[in-house]
Amino acid sequence: MSSKTLTLPEFGFIVATRGMLGFGAGLLLAGKLTPDARRAVGIALAAIGAVSTIPAAMLVFGRRPAATLQIGA
């Protein structure tokens, strides 16, 4: 098993996107709002969570060493 080191903002980003995806899915399945409102909010939150999965995955799995720039000799 490999380990990943995340900064607090990176961790917060990942947690927030997972939360939006889950909350959106929950709204789609719940019956507390009118059907039109539930559908609109649920789809929006689920879409935001799903689309933000790509940068979150790249953040965790696509980490490369920081590039350095040398100026001069």
N, C-alpha and C positions, 0 to 999 in steps of 0.2 A: 504494500500500500504506500502510495506517495503522499507527501504532505504539501500543502500550499500555504503560503503566507499572504494574508490580505490585510490591507490597511483598514481602519475603521470606516472611512467613507466607501471603500469598495464593498466591504461586508454589508453596510447599510443599503447600498444600491441593490445588491443581490437579494437581501431580505425584503426590501420594498417591492421589487418586481415580482417576487414569488407571492407576496401578500396580495398584490393587485390581481394577479392571475387567479388565485384561489378565491378572493372575494368576488371577483366578476363571475366565476363559475358558480359560486354559492348563490349569487343573486339570480342567475339564470334558472337555478333549480328551486328557489324559494317562492313563496306566495305572498309576501308581505307588501309588495307594491302593485300598482295596476300593471296588467300585462305589458302594455306599451312602454311604460317607464322602466319596468324591470328588464325588459329586453334591451332597451337602449343603453341603460347604465351597465348592465351585465356584459353586453357585447363590447362596449368601449373599454371597460376595465380588463376584460379577458384579452382583448386585442393589444392593449398597452403591455400587459404582462407577457404575452406571447412574443411580441415584436422585441421587447427589451431582453428576451432570453438570449438572443444572438450576441449582443455586446457583453452581457453578463458571462456567457460561456467563453467568449474570447478573452475576457478579463481573467478568468480562472485558468482555462486550459491553453490559451495562446500566449502566455507570458514568455517574453524573450528578455534576455539581458539588455539593460539600458545601453543605448548607443552612445558613444563618446565622440566628440569632435575635437581634433587637435589642430590648432592654428599655429602656423610657424614651423620651425624646424623641429 
